Amino acid sequence: MNTANDPPADPGSRAGTGSDRASDRVSDRASDRGSDSGAAPEPVGPSSGRGLLDVLGVAAVVLDEQGRITLWSPQAEDLFGYTAQEALGRPAARLLVDQEHLGLVLALFEKVMGSGKPWAGVFPVLRKDGSTRLAEFRNMRLEDQDGRLYALGIASDQATLRRLERDLALSMRLVAQSPIGFAVLDADLRYVLVNPALERINGLPAAQHLGLTIHEALPHIDSEAIEAAMAEVLRSGVPVLDQFTTGRTPADPDQDHAWSVSFYRLDDPGGRPIGIAASIVDVTEQYKTSQAVAQARQRLALIADASVRIGTTLDLGVTARELGDIAVPQLADVATVDVIDEVLSGDHPPGVAASGGPVQFRALAVKADRPTPATRAADPVGSLARYDATRLVTQCVRTGRPALVAHASKQDLGRIARDAEAAELLAEAGLHSYLAVPLIARGEVIGALGLQRTSNPLPFDDDDILLAGELAARAAVCIDNARWYQKQRHTALTLQRHLLPHHPTPTPGLEIAYRYQPAGSSAEVGGDWFDVVPLPDDKTALVVGDVMGSGINAAAAMGQLRTAARTLAELDLDPAAVLTRLDHTATGVGHTMATCVIAVYDPHRGTCRIATAGHLPPVRTGPGRPPELLDLPTGAPLGVGGVPFEATALDLGVGDELVLYTDGLVETRDQDIDTRLQALTALLDDPQRPLEETCDLLLGRLRRPDDRDDVALLIARARPL
């Protein structure tokens, strides 16, 4: 090949128009063009594929000392149009050169043969079809063993050669100046070319890449996945586009980077795979942005999830566990929820957390994503722990601000744990980062959420503080609501138990058993009551009632109605008359509504008079008598006002039982009332069973731990006077 700066072969030959045109095309090179000594040698061996020489169509022609053609290659036939039979033995200059260039060509031939120096240049040649084609020649003298001289001419079509030169120059310039990292790897996936952009990305000079695999050059990236993808591309020929990978390179060994890489197979002109081309784009900033967006979405989803999952009940322990379930493992590996004990009990002045001295916490929840010694270091749920002023959790609740230890040292563990033994357990668990955020409800610090990271390698940061603060703020209100409800419930339950009879007075002719069971912990105390009232002539009044509503108001109304019912019953009034006057009382107690059943038993006559006010029917059973729901006039609930009540008389012989109860024993949300009443009567199939066992049996079979209504149960069995 020649260049535009090649000197003309013979300046003196430029005479006339034709000579000028020829000299413009002819260039003389006294020596061979240099080759790239740094290029890696290609493997040697036979191959059936087409190579670069086939693309160039390099023709070979050998002339003797007289300039006659002695050898003629098939490529020469393609280039010049003459077959070997037509060309062999003929003078090359007269066959292939126009008359106007003949003298110049003969002079060049004599120069090569006389001096032995090679010549390279371009000149027009005549083809057999009469057309002219510019060909680039490289001529050199040959000598055989007998001293005979020959001239070897190697020629290619100049247009084809220039096109390849342009393509190569353009490719190399694009590769060298591209801001995208570019590499070529051979069939063994070893570097053979690296552009300057990839040098900057990898932090290694190109020379330190050459001959190495990706893993050898860059051990701190996911080379296994990259090389596997390259091997598949080399096998299938299908490119891989925009594969994502992360890691660290010598260019920035302390920070993770992200890259988008694409792989293409390189084939020779014959279609034989010879290597892989790889383009590499640093997308670290986009990766960080997408990571930040993903984290923001995750945090928002976590906060939204917390709004739904925290505070599903008014149970203090359940609410604390819900907070722990949200925090682990999305935010921490271990979470603890502790409330200031004085706040929990309610016996505290405002701002107890801000006062000096130690703080006593009650542990409400401990949550871990896997078994770890850190859970043994935490205070057991329900226990009390006293933390002095040096502890981080104490400082957190005193100041009302988060306490963060991003990178926990051994000394820091002593400020986190309750004692030295717990600190050793935290060290064993691998705790390396700690965060405590205050639980603040209605402006008052009520406790703290403690977060620990053991298996998660990232330390807590400012974003984690914000997220933990959001979770704590939402949970604190729910915990405080549960705390206040628990206090109110305890007050109402205490009031109700105080108003109920503790030990009913033994009455002639009756054996009595009774139970009161409050609603489950997640519901409020109701207004159910029972009473046993001794009357003149050995008679006894049995009363069971249920004030509609719940809480302290229901308990107070229940106390008033129970007192009124007892007073009216002691007047030895008929049950219907008692209910009539009790209805008037209920309308004056804040428009209270209640149901009630009153039974007056006379042991001398073996009879019982019963009246109900909107209450469920009692059950009568006894020896030789199947259990039955009494068919009584229902009546209206107390508090409706002006509705008459009717009493019904029935026999109650020795051994017969009367079972009075409130709706909390039989009503559920998933079964109709008739089914539940049948279940009740089915359990009363043994009239000889002790009454205490019957009470336990009914509550055990018909009640559930989470029932939302309380129940009063009263069983009376007639016995001889």
Secondary structure as UniProt FT lines:
FT   TURN            4..5
FT   HELIX           11..13
FT   HELIX           16..25
FT   TURN            37..38
FT   HELIX           52..56
FT   STRAND          59..63
FT   TURN            65..66
FT   STRAND          68..72
FT   HELIX           74..80
FT   HELIX           84..87
FT   TURN            88..89
FT   HELIX           92..96
FT   HELIX           99..101
FT   HELIX           102..115
FT   STRAND          119..126
FT   TURN            128..129
FT   STRAND          132..143
FT   TURN            145..146
FT   STRAND          149..157
FT   HELIX           158..177
FT   STRAND          181..186
FT   TURN            187..188
FT   STRAND          191..194
FT   HELIX           196..202
FT   HELIX           206..209
FT   TURN            210..211
FT   HELIX           214..217
FT   TURN            219..220
FT   HELIX           223..236
FT   STRAND          240..247
FT   TURN            250..251
FT   TURN            253..254
FT   STRAND          257..267
FT   TURN            269..270
FT   STRAND          273..282
FT   HELIX           284..309
FT   TURN            310..311
FT   HELIX           316..327
FT   TURN            328..331
FT   STRAND          334..340
FT   HELIX           341..345
FT   TURN            350..351
FT   HELIX           352..354
FT   STRAND          359..368
FT   HELIX           373..377
FT   TURN            381..382
FT   STRAND          384..387
FT   TURN            389..390
FT   HELIX           392..399
FT   STRAND          403..405
FT   HELIX           410..416
FT   HELIX           420..429
FT   STRAND          433..441
FT   TURN            442..443
FT   STRAND          444..453
FT   HELIX           462..499
FT   TURN            508..509
FT   STRAND          510..517
FT   TURN            521..522
FT   STRAND          527..534
FT   HELIX           536..538
FT   STRAND          540..547
FT   HELIX           552..570
FT   TURN            571..572
FT   HELIX           575..588
FT   TURN            589..590
FT   STRAND          594..602
FT   TURN            603..606
FT   STRAND          607..613
FT   STRAND          619..622
FT   TURN            623..624
FT   STRAND          625..629
FT   STRAND          648..651
FT   TURN            654..655
FT   STRAND          657..661
FT   HELIX           663..665
FT   HELIX           673..683
FT   TURN            687..688
FT   HELIX           691..702
FT   TURN            705..706
FT   STRAND          711..718
//
